[in-house]
Amino acid sequence: MIYACQTKCCHYLFCGSQRETACPDCGKKQIRPATRGERTEFFRLRTEFLPAGKRSG
């Protein structure tokens, strides 16, 4: 599942299990499931920053 940190200055997007309770970047416990748009952005960035040899296609 993809989560988003809701803190004012973090907004970190990350992949985690249902047991996630805190943001792995800032450590605050203000996370929520990511919206559809946030999930799209997460996968776009993940693909963009993968090394060239790991991309499919």
Predicted model as a PDB file, atoms N, CA, C, CB and O in Angstrom, pLDDT in the B-factor column:
MODEL        1                                                                  
ATOM      1  N   MET A   1       0.846  -1.165   0.000  1.00 93.00           N  
ATOM      2  CA  MET A   1       0.000   0.000   0.000  1.00 93.00           C  
ATOM      3  C   MET A   1       0.899   1.237   0.000  1.00 93.00           C  
ATOM      4  CB  MET A   1      -0.967  -0.007   1.220  1.00 93.00           C  
ATOM      5  O   MET A   1       1.971   1.237   0.604  1.00 93.00           O  
ATOM      6  N   ILE A   2       0.455   2.274  -0.674  1.00 95.00           N  
ATOM      7  CA  ILE A   2       1.194   3.529  -0.749  1.00 95.00           C  
ATOM      8  C   ILE A   2       0.600   4.488   0.285  1.00 95.00           C  
ATOM      9  CB  ILE A   2       1.138   4.142  -2.197  1.00 95.00           C  
ATOM     10  O   ILE A   2      -0.617   4.645   0.374  1.00 95.00           O  
ATOM     11  N   TYR A   3       1.477   5.124   1.062  1.00 96.00           N  
ATOM     12  CA  TYR A   3       1.061   6.059   2.099  1.00 96.00           C  
ATOM     13  C   TYR A   3       1.633   7.437   1.825  1.00 96.00           C  
ATOM     14  CB  TYR A   3       1.498   5.566   3.482  1.00 96.00           C  
ATOM     15  O   TYR A   3       2.622   7.586   1.109  1.00 96.00           O  
ATOM     16  N   ALA A   4       0.991   8.445   2.409  1.00 96.00           N  
ATOM     17  CA  ALA A   4       1.471   9.818   2.330  1.00 96.00           C  
ATOM     18  C   ALA A   4       1.554  10.381   3.742  1.00 96.00           C  
ATOM     19  CB  ALA A   4       0.544  10.693   1.430  1.00 96.00           C  
ATOM     20  O   ALA A   4       0.668  10.157   4.566  1.00 96.00           O  
ATOM     21  N   CYS A   5       2.622  11.110   4.007  1.00 96.00           N  
ATOM     22  CA  CYS A   5       2.767  11.799   5.282  1.00 96.00           C  
ATOM     23  C   CYS A   5       1.970  13.098   5.191  1.00 96.00           C  
ATOM     24  CB  CYS A   5       4.282  12.073   5.626  1.00 96.00           C  
ATOM     25  O   CYS A   5       2.053  13.814   4.194  1.00 96.00           O  
ATOM     26  N   GLN A   6       1.206  13.396   6.227  1.00 95.00           N  
ATOM     27  CA  GLN A   6       0.359  14.586   6.211  1.00 95.00           C  
ATOM     28  C   GLN A   6       0.979  15.779   6.929  1.00 95.00           C  
ATOM     29  CB  GLN A   6      -0.966  14.268   6.832  1.00 95.00           C  
ATOM     30  O   GLN A   6       0.352  16.835   7.015  1.00 95.00           O  
ATOM     31  N   THR A   7       2.193  15.634   7.444  1.00 94.00           N  
ATOM     32  CA  THR A   7       2.774  16.750   8.179  1.00 94.00           C  
ATOM     33  C   THR A   7       3.008  17.940   7.253  1.00 94.00           C  
ATOM     34  CB  THR A   7       4.090  16.327   8.847  1.00 94.00           C  
ATOM     35  O   THR A   7       3.148  17.782   6.040  1.00 94.00           O  
ATOM     36  N   LYS A   8       3.047  19.113   7.834  1.00 91.00           N  
ATOM     37  CA  LYS A   8       3.114  20.367   7.096  1.00 91.00           C  
ATOM     38  C   LYS A   8       4.308  20.460   6.145  1.00 91.00           C  
ATOM     39  CB  LYS A   8       3.161  21.507   8.060  1.00 91.00           C  
ATOM     40  O   LYS A   8       4.182  21.021   5.057  1.00 91.00           O  
ATOM     41  N   CYS A   9       5.443  19.929   6.531  1.00 93.00           N  
ATOM     42  CA  CYS A   9       6.631  20.120   5.691  1.00 93.00           C  
ATOM     43  C   CYS A   9       7.246  18.818   5.182  1.00 93.00           C  
ATOM     44  CB  CYS A   9       7.667  20.882   6.460  1.00 93.00           C  
ATOM     45  O   CYS A   9       8.365  18.852   4.669  1.00 93.00           O  
ATOM     46  N   CYS A  10       6.580  17.685   5.297  1.00 93.00           N  
ATOM     47  CA  CYS A  10       7.167  16.420   4.846  1.00 93.00           C  
ATOM     48  C   CYS A  10       6.535  15.937   3.536  1.00 93.00           C  
ATOM     49  CB  CYS A  10       7.004  15.350   5.928  1.00 93.00           C  
ATOM     50  O   CYS A  10       7.190  15.952   2.494  1.00 93.00           O  
ATOM     51  N   HIS A  11       5.296  15.519   3.580  1.00 93.00           N  
ATOM     52  CA  HIS A  11       4.545  15.027   2.407  1.00 93.00           C  
ATOM     53  C   HIS A  11       5.229  13.843   1.709  1.00 93.00           C  
ATOM     54  CB  HIS A  11       4.357  16.161   1.403  1.00 93.00           C  
ATOM     55  O   HIS A  11       5.068  13.658   0.503  1.00 93.00           O  
ATOM     56  N   TYR A  12       5.975  13.059   2.451  1.00 95.00           N  
ATOM     57  CA  TYR A  12       6.702  11.913   1.895  1.00 95.00           C  
ATOM     58  C   TYR A  12       5.730  10.851   1.413  1.00 95.00           C  
ATOM     59  CB  TYR A  12       7.663  11.317   2.938  1.00 95.00           C  
ATOM     60  O   TYR A  12       4.754  10.555   2.103  1.00 95.00           O  
ATOM     61  N   LEU A  13       5.973  10.272   0.246  1.00 95.00           N  
ATOM     62  CA  LEU A  13       5.185   9.171  -0.295  1.00 95.00           C  
ATOM     63  C   LEU A  13       6.028   7.911  -0.176  1.00 95.00           C  
ATOM     64  CB  LEU A  13       4.755   9.438  -1.784  1.00 95.00           C  
ATOM     65  O   LEU A  13       7.195   7.908  -0.567  1.00 95.00           O  
ATOM     66  N   PHE A  14       5.449   6.840   0.359  1.00 95.00           N  
ATOM     67  CA  PHE A  14       6.210   5.615   0.550  1.00 95.00           C  
ATOM     68  C   PHE A  14       5.319   4.389   0.488  1.00 95.00           C  
ATOM     69  CB  PHE A  14       6.945   5.653   1.872  1.00 95.00           C  
ATOM     70  O   PHE A  14       4.106   4.462   0.688  1.00 95.00           O  
ATOM     71  N   CYS A  15       5.950   3.268   0.207  1.00 93.00           N  
ATOM     72  CA  CYS A  15       5.270   1.987   0.132  1.00 93.00           C  
ATOM     73  C   CYS A  15       5.457   1.291   1.475  1.00 93.00           C  
ATOM     74  CB  CYS A  15       5.816   1.110  -1.052  1.00 93.00           C  
ATOM     75  O   CYS A  15       6.571   1.237   1.996  1.00 93.00           O  
ATOM     76  N   GLY A  16       4.385   0.765   2.033  1.00 91.00           N  
ATOM     77  CA  GLY A  16       4.480   0.088   3.319  1.00 91.00           C  
ATOM     78  C   GLY A  16       3.353  -0.903   3.513  1.00 91.00           C  
ATOM     79  O   GLY A  16       2.469  -1.040   2.666  1.00 91.00           O  
ATOM     80  N   SER A  17       3.398  -1.593   4.640  1.00 89.00           N  
ATOM     81  CA  SER A  17       2.367  -2.574   4.971  1.00 89.00           C  
ATOM     82  C   SER A  17       1.246  -1.888   5.752  1.00 89.00           C  
ATOM     83  CB  SER A  17       2.966  -3.756   5.790  1.00 89.00           C  
ATOM     84  O   SER A  17       1.338  -0.705   6.079  1.00 89.00           O  
ATOM     85  N   GLN A  18       0.204  -2.634   6.041  1.00 85.00           N  
ATOM     86  CA  GLN A  18      -0.923  -2.087   6.796  1.00 85.00           C  
ATOM     87  C   GLN A  18      -0.540  -1.773   8.239  1.00 85.00           C  
ATOM     88  CB  GLN A  18      -2.093  -3.061   6.773  1.00 85.00           C  
ATOM     89  O   GLN A  18      -1.290  -1.100   8.945  1.00 85.00           O  
ATOM     90  N   ARG A  19       0.604  -2.248   8.676  1.00 87.00           N  
ATOM     91  CA  ARG A  19       1.054  -2.013  10.051  1.00 87.00           C  
ATOM     92  C   ARG A  19       1.816  -0.700  10.205  1.00 87.00           C  
ATOM     93  CB  ARG A  19       1.929  -3.159  10.509  1.00 87.00           C  
ATOM     94  O   ARG A  19       2.250  -0.364  11.307  1.00 87.00           O  
ATOM     95  N   GLU A  20       1.980   0.041   9.118  1.00 87.00           N  
ATOM     96  CA  GLU A  20       2.716   1.306   9.196  1.00 87.00           C  
ATOM     97  C   GLU A  20       1.993   2.269  10.135  1.00 87.00           C  
ATOM     98  CB  GLU A  20       2.877   1.940   7.786  1.00 87.00           C  
ATOM     99  O   GLU A  20       0.777   2.440  10.049  1.00 87.00           O  
ATOM    100  N   THR A  21       2.745   2.886  11.020  1.00 92.00           N  
ATOM    101  CA  THR A  21       2.158   3.849  11.951  1.00 92.00           C  
ATOM    102  C   THR A  21       2.863   5.190  11.926  1.00 92.00           C  
ATOM    103  CB  THR A  21       2.184   3.298  13.348  1.00 92.00           C  
ATOM    104  O   THR A  21       2.354   6.168  12.474  1.00 92.00           O  
ATOM    105  N   ALA A  22       4.046   5.254  11.289  1.00 95.00           N  
ATOM    106  CA  ALA A  22       4.800   6.499  11.259  1.00 95.00           C  
ATOM    107  C   ALA A  22       5.519   6.664   9.925  1.00 95.00           C  
ATOM    108  CB  ALA A  22       5.805   6.544  12.412  1.00 95.00           C  
ATOM    109  O   ALA A  22       5.810   5.685   9.236  1.00 95.00           O  
ATOM    110  N   CYS A  23       5.796   7.892   9.578  1.00 95.00           N  
ATOM    111  CA  CYS A  23       6.513   8.216   8.347  1.00 95.00           C  
ATOM    112  C   CYS A  23       7.977   7.789   8.491  1.00 95.00           C  
ATOM    113  CB  CYS A  23       6.409   9.740   8.025  1.00 95.00           C  
ATOM    114  O   CYS A  23       8.619   8.151   9.477  1.00 95.00           O  
ATOM    115  N   PRO A  24       8.516   7.034   7.541  1.00 95.00           N  
ATOM    116  CA  PRO A  24       9.907   6.621   7.643  1.00 95.00           C  
ATOM    117  C   PRO A  24      10.892   7.769   7.411  1.00 95.00           C  
ATOM    118  CB  PRO A  24      10.178   5.518   6.659  1.00 95.00           C  
ATOM    119  O   PRO A  24      12.077   7.647   7.718  1.00 95.00           O  
ATOM    120  N   ASP A  25      10.398   8.881   6.869  1.00 95.00           N  
ATOM    121  CA  ASP A  25      11.277  10.024   6.612  1.00 95.00           C  
ATOM    122  C   ASP A  25      11.371  10.947   7.825  1.00 95.00           C  
ATOM    123  CB  ASP A  25      10.779  10.809   5.400  1.00 95.00           C  
ATOM    124  O   ASP A  25      12.477  11.251   8.273  1.00 95.00           O  
ATOM    125  N   CYS A  26      10.239  11.401   8.366  1.00 96.00           N  
ATOM    126  CA  CYS A  26      10.261  12.356   9.480  1.00 96.00           C  
ATOM    127  C   CYS A  26       9.934  11.727  10.831  1.00 96.00           C  
ATOM    128  CB  CYS A  26       9.289  13.469   9.207  1.00 96.00           C  
ATOM    129  O   CYS A  26      10.211  12.318  11.875  1.00 96.00           O  
ATOM    130  N   GLY A  27       9.335  10.507  10.815  1.00 95.00           N  
ATOM    131  CA  GLY A  27       9.033   9.811  12.067  1.00 95.00           C  
ATOM    132  C   GLY A  27       7.712  10.186  12.717  1.00 95.00           C  
ATOM    133  O   GLY A  27       7.344   9.604  13.737  1.00 95.00           O  
ATOM    134  N   LYS A  28       6.996  11.137  12.153  1.00 96.00           N  
ATOM    135  CA  LYS A  28       5.713  11.544  12.740  1.00 96.00           C  
ATOM    136  C   LYS A  28       4.636  10.523  12.422  1.00 96.00           C  
ATOM    137  CB  LYS A  28       5.294  12.934  12.227  1.00 96.00           C  
ATOM    138  O   LYS A  28       4.722   9.800  11.429  1.00 96.00           O  
ATOM    139  N   LYS A  29       3.629  10.473  13.267  1.00 95.00           N  
ATOM    140  CA  LYS A  29       2.567   9.481  13.121  1.00 95.00           C  
ATOM    141  C   LYS A  29       1.337  10.047  12.420  1.00 95.00           C  
ATOM    142  CB  LYS A  29       2.174   8.941  14.480  1.00 95.00           C  
ATOM    143  O   LYS A  29       0.205   9.723  12.779  1.00 95.00           O  
ATOM    144  N   GLN A  30       1.561  10.883  11.432  1.00 95.00           N  
ATOM    145  CA  GLN A  30       0.465  11.492  10.687  1.00 95.00           C  
ATOM    146  C   GLN A  30       0.505  10.993   9.245  1.00 95.00           C  
ATOM    147  CB  GLN A  30       0.549  13.046  10.739  1.00 95.00           C  
ATOM    148  O   GLN A  30       0.788  11.758   8.322  1.00 95.00           O  
ATOM    149  N   ILE A  31       0.222   9.714   9.062  1.00 96.00           N  
ATOM    150  CA  ILE A  31       0.214   9.150   7.715  1.00 96.00           C  
ATOM    151  C   ILE A  31      -1.200   8.714   7.353  1.00 96.00           C  
ATOM    152  CB  ILE A  31       1.196   7.957   7.607  1.00 96.00           C  
ATOM    153  O   ILE A  31      -2.044   8.488   8.220  1.00 96.00           O  
ATOM    154  N   ARG A  32      -1.428   8.604   6.069  1.00 95.00           N  
ATOM    155  CA  ARG A  32      -2.743   8.160   5.560  1.00 95.00           C  
ATOM    156  C   ARG A  32      -2.510   7.457   4.238  1.00 95.00           C  
ATOM    157  CB  ARG A  32      -3.749   9.370   5.387  1.00 95.00           C  
ATOM    158  O   ARG A  32      -1.466   7.639   3.612  1.00 95.00           O  
ATOM    159  N   PRO A  33      -3.471   6.656   3.806  1.00 95.00           N  
ATOM    160  CA  PRO A  33      -3.347   6.055   2.477  1.00 95.00           C  
ATOM    161  C   PRO A  33      -3.280   7.157   1.420  1.00 95.00           C  
ATOM    162  CB  PRO A  33      -4.536   5.093   2.190  1.00 95.00           C  
ATOM    163  O   PRO A  33      -3.994   8.155   1.516  1.00 95.00           O  
ATOM    164  N   ALA A  34      -2.437   6.980   0.432  1.00 96.00           N  
ATOM    165  CA  ALA A  34      -2.271   7.969  -0.630  1.00 96.00           C  
ATOM    166  C   ALA A  34      -3.500   8.027  -1.526  1.00 96.00           C  
ATOM    167  CB  ALA A  34      -1.033   7.653  -1.461  1.00 96.00           C  
ATOM    168  O   ALA A  34      -4.191   7.029  -1.728  1.00 96.00           O  
ATOM    169  N   THR A  35      -3.751   9.201  -2.050  1.00 97.00           N  
ATOM    170  CA  THR A  35      -4.848   9.370  -3.011  1.00 97.00           C  
ATOM    171  C   THR A  35      -4.413   8.780  -4.356  1.00 97.00           C  
ATOM    172  CB  THR A  35      -5.243  10.889  -3.165  1.00 97.00           C  
ATOM    173  O   THR A  35      -3.250   8.420  -4.536  1.00 97.00           O  
ATOM    174  N   ARG A  36      -5.340   8.685  -5.278  1.00 97.00           N  
ATOM    175  CA  ARG A  36      -5.019   8.164  -6.604  1.00 97.00           C  
ATOM    176  C   ARG A  36      -3.933   9.011  -7.267  1.00 97.00           C  
ATOM    177  CB  ARG A  36      -6.281   8.126  -7.486  1.00 97.00           C  
ATOM    178  O   ARG A  36      -3.000   8.464  -7.854  1.00 97.00           O  
ATOM    179  N   GLY A  37      -4.041  10.317  -7.184  1.00 97.00           N  
ATOM    180  CA  GLY A  37      -3.044  11.207  -7.766  1.00 97.00           C  
ATOM    181  C   GLY A  37      -1.668  11.033  -7.123  1.00 97.00           C  
ATOM    182  O   GLY A  37      -0.648  11.054  -7.812  1.00 97.00           O  
ATOM    183  N   GLU A  38      -1.644  10.863  -5.815  1.00 96.00           N  
ATOM    184  CA  GLU A  38      -0.371  10.649  -5.113  1.00 96.00           C  
ATOM    185  C   GLU A  38       0.252   9.316  -5.501  1.00 96.00           C  
ATOM    186  CB  GLU A  38      -0.579  10.704  -3.593  1.00 96.00           C  
ATOM    187  O   GLU A  38       1.471   9.218  -5.638  1.00 96.00           O  
ATOM    188  N   ARG A  39      -0.572   8.294  -5.678  1.00 96.00           N  
ATOM    189  CA  ARG A  39      -0.047   6.992  -6.102  1.00 96.00           C  
ATOM    190  C   ARG A  39       0.551   7.095  -7.506  1.00 96.00           C  
ATOM    191  CB  ARG A  39      -1.163   5.914  -6.070  1.00 96.00           C  
ATOM    192  O   ARG A  39       1.611   6.532  -7.778  1.00 96.00           O  
ATOM    193  N   THR A  40      -0.134   7.817  -8.393  1.00 96.00           N  
ATOM    194  CA  THR A  40       0.378   8.026  -9.747  1.00 96.00           C  
ATOM    195  C   THR A  40       1.735   8.715  -9.692  1.00 96.00           C  
ATOM    196  CB  THR A  40      -0.615   8.859 -10.587  1.00 96.00           C  
ATOM    197  O   THR A  40       2.666   8.308 -10.387  1.00 96.00           O  
ATOM    198  N   GLU A  41       1.852   9.750  -8.876  1.00 95.00           N  
ATOM    199  CA  GLU A  41       3.105  10.484  -8.729  1.00 95.00           C  
ATOM    200  C   GLU A  41       4.200   9.586  -8.150  1.00 95.00           C  
ATOM    201  CB  GLU A  41       2.899  11.714  -7.836  1.00 95.00           C  
ATOM    202  O   GLU A  41       5.347   9.650  -8.594  1.00 95.00           O  
ATOM    203  N   PHE A  42       3.860   8.756  -7.168  1.00 95.00           N  
ATOM    204  CA  PHE A  42       4.826   7.835  -6.562  1.00 95.00           C  
ATOM    205  C   PHE A  42       5.425   6.910  -7.617  1.00 95.00           C  
ATOM    206  CB  PHE A  42       4.158   7.008  -5.446  1.00 95.00           C  
ATOM    207  O   PHE A  42       6.644   6.755  -7.686  1.00 95.00           O  
ATOM    208  N   PHE A  43       4.578   6.297  -8.434  1.00 94.00           N  
ATOM    209  CA  PHE A  43       5.071   5.363  -9.446  1.00 94.00           C  
ATOM    210  C   PHE A  43       5.794   6.078 -10.588  1.00 94.00           C  
ATOM    211  CB  PHE A  43       3.916   4.545 -10.003  1.00 94.00           C  
ATOM    212  O   PHE A  43       6.731   5.524 -11.162  1.00 94.00           O  
ATOM    213  N   ARG A  44       5.374   7.296 -10.923  1.00 94.00           N  
ATOM    214  CA  ARG A  44       6.075   8.064 -11.944  1.00 94.00           C  
ATOM    215  C   ARG A  44       7.501   8.379 -11.490  1.00 94.00           C  
ATOM    216  CB  ARG A  44       5.311   9.364 -12.260  1.00 94.00           C  
ATOM    217  O   ARG A  44       8.456   8.198 -12.245  1.00 94.00           O  
ATOM    218  N   LEU A  45       7.633   8.848 -10.258  1.00 91.00           N  
ATOM    219  CA  LEU A  45       8.965   9.166  -9.732  1.00 91.00           C  
ATOM    220  C   LEU A  45       9.813   7.915  -9.566  1.00 91.00           C  
ATOM    221  CB  LEU A  45       8.849   9.891  -8.395  1.00 91.00           C  
ATOM    222  O   LEU A  45      11.014   7.928  -9.836  1.00 91.00           O  
ATOM    223  N   ARG A  46       9.194   6.860  -9.131  1.00 90.00           N  
ATOM    224  CA  ARG A  46       9.938   5.603  -8.944  1.00 90.00           C  
ATOM    225  C   ARG A  46      10.505   5.114 -10.276  1.00 90.00           C  
ATOM    226  CB  ARG A  46       9.025   4.514  -8.321  1.00 90.00           C  
ATOM    227  O   ARG A  46      11.650   4.666 -10.339  1.00 90.00           O  
ATOM    228  N   THR A  47       9.714   5.198 -11.327  1.00 89.00           N  
ATOM    229  CA  THR A  47      10.152   4.783 -12.651  1.00 89.00           C  
ATOM    230  C   THR A  47      11.216   5.738 -13.199  1.00 89.00           C  
ATOM    231  CB  THR A  47       8.957   4.713 -13.607  1.00 89.00           C  
ATOM    232  O   THR A  47      12.197   5.302 -13.801  1.00 89.00           O  
ATOM    233  N   GLU A  48      11.018   7.023 -12.988  1.00 88.00           N  
ATOM    234  CA  GLU A  48      11.946   8.024 -13.492  1.00 88.00           C  
ATOM    235  C   GLU A  48      13.347   7.876 -12.895  1.00 88.00           C  
ATOM    236  CB  GLU A  48      11.411   9.408 -13.203  1.00 88.00           C  
ATOM    237  O   GLU A  48      14.341   8.116 -13.581  1.00 88.00           O  
ATOM    238  N   PHE A  49      13.430   7.485 -11.638  1.00 85.00           N  
ATOM    239  CA  PHE A  49      14.716   7.425 -10.964  1.00 85.00           C  
ATOM    240  C   PHE A  49      15.322   6.028 -10.888  1.00 85.00           C  
ATOM    241  CB  PHE A  49      14.572   7.964  -9.596  1.00 85.00           C  
ATOM    242  O   PHE A  49      16.367   5.840 -10.266  1.00 85.00           O  
ATOM    243  N   LEU A  50      14.669   5.039 -11.523  1.00 80.00           N  
ATOM    244  CA  LEU A  50      15.272   3.709 -11.589  1.00 80.00           C  
ATOM    245  C   LEU A  50      16.476   3.742 -12.531  1.00 80.00           C  
ATOM    246  CB  LEU A  50      14.233   2.653 -12.062  1.00 80.00           C  
ATOM    247  O   LEU A  50      16.458   4.459 -13.531  1.00 80.00           O  
ATOM    248  N   PRO A  51      17.505   2.983 -12.224  1.00 74.00           N  
ATOM    249  CA  PRO A  51      18.643   2.898 -13.176  1.00 74.00           C  
ATOM    250  C   PRO A  51      18.147   2.374 -14.520  1.00 74.00           C  
ATOM    251  CB  PRO A  51      19.781   1.966 -12.618  1.00 74.00           C  
ATOM    252  O   PRO A  51      17.197   1.594 -14.572  1.00 74.00           O  
ATOM    253  N   ALA A  52      18.781   2.797 -15.593  1.00 68.00           N  
ATOM    254  CA  ALA A  52      18.351   2.449 -16.958  1.00 68.00           C  
ATOM    255  C   ALA A  52      18.242   0.947 -17.171  1.00 68.00           C  
ATOM    256  CB  ALA A  52      19.316   3.030 -17.972  1.00 68.00           C  
ATOM    257  O   ALA A  52      17.345   0.509 -17.891  1.00 68.00           O  
ATOM    258  N   GLY A  53      19.110   0.142 -16.582  1.00 63.00           N  
ATOM    259  CA  GLY A  53      19.095  -1.297 -16.744  1.00 63.00           C  
ATOM    260  C   GLY A  53      17.922  -1.985 -16.075  1.00 63.00           C  
ATOM    261  O   GLY A  53      17.626  -3.137 -16.391  1.00 63.00           O  
ATOM    262  N   LYS A  54      17.236  -1.297 -15.145  1.00 60.00           N  
ATOM    263  CA  LYS A  54      16.125  -1.904 -14.408  1.00 60.00           C  
ATOM    264  C   LYS A  54      14.763  -1.533 -14.969  1.00 60.00           C  
ATOM    265  CB  LYS A  54      16.190  -1.500 -12.965  1.00 60.00           C  
ATOM    266  O   LYS A  54      13.740  -2.024 -14.493  1.00 60.00           O  
ATOM    267  N   ARG A  55      14.743  -0.675 -15.974  1.00 56.00           N  
ATOM    268  CA  ARG A  55      13.464  -0.268 -16.583  1.00 56.00           C  
ATOM    269  C   ARG A  55      12.973  -1.339 -17.532  1.00 56.00           C  
ATOM    270  CB  ARG A  55      13.609   1.074 -17.330  1.00 56.00           C  
ATOM    271  O   ARG A  55      13.759  -1.991 -18.218  1.00 56.00           O  
ATOM    272  N   SER A  56      11.657  -1.511 -17.563  1.00 56.00           N  
ATOM    273  CA  SER A  56      11.100  -2.462 -18.523  1.00 56.00           C  
ATOM    274  C   SER A  56      10.788  -1.718 -19.810  1.00 56.00           C  
ATOM    275  CB  SER A  56       9.824  -3.161 -17.958  1.00 56.00           C  
ATOM    276  O   SER A  56      10.499  -0.521 -19.795  1.00 56.00           O  
ATOM    277  N   GLY A  57      10.848  -2.436 -20.924  1.00 49.00           N  
ATOM    278  CA  GLY A  57      10.460  -1.818 -22.173  1.00 49.00           C  
ATOM    279  C   GLY A  57      11.508  -1.588 -23.119  1.00 49.00           C  
ATOM    280  O   GLY A  57      11.255  -1.066 -24.205  1.00 49.00           O  
TER     281      GLY A  57                                                      
ENDMDL                                                                          
END                                                                             
